[in-house]
């Protein structure tokens, strides 16, 4: 079994991309995120759209694999090699 970390629930005082690096420093290899159009800040979901290319680069640079994320409840989809392009199209 592989364990990951939910990036929306940890390091909530930090910007989202920093959370990826912090998760890697904490020893995680896998992470999930809830939203691409907002970020949970510990109290509620703030409007903070995530750039899919920046998320993919931060994850790659940190050695983290993003294993799941959602755009809007209840729609979800799994991370794949073409996810950044797919997310970008969905966000336009």
C-alpha positions as CSV (number, residue, x, y, z in Angstrom):
1,X,0.0,0.0,0.0
2,X,1.2,3.5,-0.8
3,X,0.4,6.5,1.4
4,X,0.0,10.0,0.2
5,X,-0.9,13.4,1.7
6,X,-3.8,15.8,1.1
7,X,-2.2,19.1,0.1
8,X,-5.4,21.0,0.9
9,X,-5.2,20.0,4.6
10,X,-1.6,20.5,5.5
11,X,0.6,23.6,5.6
12,X,-2.5,25.7,5.1
13,X,-0.6,28.9,6.0
14,X,1.6,28.4,2.9
15,X,0.9,29.0,-0.8
16,X,-0.2,25.9,-2.6
17,X,2.9,25.3,-4.7
18,X,5.1,25.5,-1.5
19,X,3.0,22.8,0.0
20,X,4.2,20.4,-2.7
21,X,7.8,21.0,-1.8
22,X,7.0,20.8,2.0
23,X,5.2,17.4,1.5
24,X,8.3,16.1,-0.3
25,X,10.6,17.3,2.5
26,X,8.3,15.5,4.9
27,X,9.0,12.3,3.1
28,X,5.9,11.9,0.9
29,X,6.0,10.6,-2.7
30,X,2.3,10.9,-3.4
31,X,-0.2,13.7,-2.9
32,X,-3.8,14.7,-3.7
33,X,-5.4,18.1,-4.1
34,X,-9.1,18.8,-3.9
35,X,-9.5,21.7,-6.3
36,X,-7.9,23.3,-9.4
37,X,-10.0,26.4,-9.0
38,X,-9.4,27.2,-5.4
39,X,-7.3,26.3,-2.3
40,X,-8.4,25.3,1.1
41,X,-6.8,27.7,3.6
42,X,-7.7,25.9,6.8
43,X,-11.1,27.7,7.2
44,X,-12.7,27.7,3.7
45,X,-11.9,27.4,0.0
46,X,-10.4,30.6,-1.2
47,X,-10.6,31.5,-4.9
48,X,-7.0,30.7,-5.9
49,X,-7.0,29.0,-9.4
50,X,-4.0,26.7,-9.8
51,X,-1.9,26.8,-12.9
52,X,-1.9,23.1,-14.0
53,X,1.6,23.6,-15.6
54,X,3.0,25.1,-12.5
55,X,1.5,22.3,-10.3
56,X,3.0,19.7,-12.7
57,X,6.4,21.3,-12.6
58,X,6.4,21.8,-8.8
59,X,5.4,18.1,-8.4
60,X,8.0,16.9,-10.8
61,X,10.8,19.1,-9.3
62,X,9.9,17.8,-5.8
63,X,9.5,14.1,-6.8
64,X,5.8,14.1,-5.9
65,X,3.2,12.3,-7.9
66,X,-0.3,14.0,-7.8
67,X,-2.7,11.1,-7.5
68,X,-6.0,12.8,-7.6
69,X,-7.8,16.2,-7.8
70,X,-11.2,17.7,-8.5
71,X,-12.4,20.7,-10.2
72,X,-15.9,20.9,-8.9
73,X,-17.8,18.4,-6.7
74,X,-18.6,15.7,-7.6
75,X,-16.5,15.5,-10.7
76,X,-13.1,13.9,-10.3
77,X,-10.5,12.4,-12.5
78,X,-7.0,10.9,-12.1
79,X,-3.7,12.5,-12.9
80,X,-2.1,11.4,-16.2
81,X,0.7,12.5,-18.5
82,X,-1.6,14.8,-20.4
83,X,-3.4,16.1,-17.4
84,X,-1.9,19.6,-17.6
85,X,-3.2,20.0,-21.1
86,X,-6.5,18.6,-20.2
87,X,-6.9,20.8,-17.1
88,X,-5.9,23.8,-19.2
89,X,-8.7,23.0,-21.7
90,X,-11.3,22.5,-19.0
91,X,-10.3,25.8,-17.3
92,X,-10.7,27.9,-20.5
